[in-house]
């Protein structure tokens, strides 16, 4: 199972690399854009924490992504001190055009799975996320 998980990660990385080259963004920028998308918007500080980057590095990433038209920074209506970073429709459409095809390919396989099998896969993915996040925190805090 570990081998398959590693091969899945490698295949995902290859796909992400291809997308990054296609649109002209690096791996860090892509990871940040992905985080902003899956969280439906977040502050730069939240993004720095989620991406394990310094606040300065995130500012540089956001400057690049904003220049390319992939993110916007908007003041929070309820707390004017907060600035929310969100993915633009331009970026969403571009990602959808590329990654949407993966969904179409995957649908062929997912349709063959039972609800129980899908539940097991979801539990595995949730555990894999937690395990990877935990180990990354340990390494980043010097507990390696």
C-alpha positions in Angstrom: 0.0 0.0 0.0 2.9 2.4 0.8 4.3 1.8 -2.7 1.0 2.7 -4.3 0.6 5.8 -2.2 4.1 6.9 -3.2 3.4 6.2 -6.9 0.2 8.2 -6.5 2.1 11.1 -5.1 4.7 11.0 -7.9 1.9 10.9 -10.5 0.2 13.9 -8.8 3.5 15.8 -8.7 4.0 15.1 -12.4 0.6 16.4 -13.2 1.1 19.5 -11.1 4.5 20.1 -12.7 2.9 20.0 -16.1 0.2 22.4 -15.1 2.7 24.8 -13.5 4.8 24.8 -16.7 1.7 25.3 -18.8 0.6 28.4 -16.9 4.1 29.7 -15.9 4.0 29.2 -12.1 6.4 27.4 -9.8 5.7 24.6 -7.3 5.4 26.9 -4.3 3.1 29.3 -6.1 1.0 26.4 -7.3 0.7 24.9 -3.7 -0.4 28.3 -2.4 -3.0 28.7 -5.2 -4.3 25.3 -4.4 -4.5 26.1 -0.7 -6.4 29.3 -1.3 -8.8 27.4 -3.6 -9.5 24.5 -1.3 -10.1 26.8 1.7 -12.3 29.2 -0.3 -10.1 32.1 0.6 -7.8 32.8 3.5 -5.6 35.5 5.0 -1.9 35.7 4.1 -1.0 34.6 7.6 -3.2 31.6 7.3 -1.7 30.8 4.0 1.8 31.1 5.4 1.0 28.7 8.1 -0.8 26.2 5.8 2.1 26.3 3.3 4.9 26.3 5.9 6.3 29.6 4.5 7.4 32.8 6.1 5.1 35.8 5.9 7.6 37.5 3.5 7.7 34.5 1.2 3.9 34.4 1.1 3.8 38.1 0.2 6.2 37.5 -2.7 4.1 34.5 -3.9 0.9 36.5 -3.6 2.4 39.5 -5.5 3.3 37.1 -8.4 -0.1 35.4 -8.4 -1.9 38.7 -8.3 0.1 40.1 -11.2 -0.8 37.0 -13.2 -4.5 37.6 -12.4 -4.8 34.3 -10.3 -5.6 35.8 -6.9 -7.2 38.9 -5.4 -6.6 40.5 -2.0 -9.8 42.1 -0.5 -10.3 43.8 2.8 -12.6 41.8 5.1 -15.9 43.7 5.4 -16.3 42.8 9.1 -12.7 43.4 10.1 -10.9 46.0 7.9 -7.5 44.9 9.3 -7.9 41.5 7.6 -7.2 41.0 4.0 -8.7 37.9 2.4 -6.9 36.2 -0.5 -9.2 34.5 -3.0 -8.7 32.7 -6.3 -10.0 34.5 -9.4 -12.4 33.2 -11.9 -9.6 33.3 -14.4 -7.5 30.9 -12.4 -10.5 28.7 -11.5 -11.4 28.3 -15.2 -7.8 27.6 -16.2 -7.5 24.9 -13.4 -10.9 23.5 -14.3 -10.0 23.2 -18.0 -6.8 21.2 -17.0 -7.8 19.3 -13.9 -11.4 18.8 -14.8 -10.3 16.2 -17.3 -8.8 14.2 -14.5 -12.2 14.2 -12.9 -13.7 12.9 -16.1 -11.0 10.1 -16.3 -11.5 9.2 -12.6 -15.3 9.1 -13.0 -14.9 5.9 -15.1 -13.3 4.2 -12.1 -15.3 5.8 -9.3 -18.5 4.6 -10.9 -17.4 1.0 -10.4 -16.9 1.5 -6.6 -19.5 0.8 -4.0 -20.4 3.4 -1.4 -18.5 1.4 1.2 -15.3 1.3 -1.0 -15.5 5.0 -1.4 -15.9 5.5 2.3 -12.7 3.4 2.9 -10.8 5.4 0.4 -11.9 8.6 2.0 -10.8 7.3 5.5 -7.5 6.3 4.0 -7.0 9.8 2.4 -8.0 11.6 5.7 -5.5 9.5 7.6 -2.7 10.0 5.0 -3.3 13.8 5.2 -3.0 13.7 9.0 0.1 11.5 9.0 1.9 13.7 6.4 0.9 16.9 8.1 2.1 15.5 11.5 5.4 14.4 10.1 6.0 17.7 8.3 5.3 19.6 11.6 7.8 17.4 13.4 10.5 17.9 10.8 9.9 21.7 10.6 10.0 22.0 14.4 13.4 20.2 14.6 11.9 17.0 16.0 13.2 14.9 13.1 
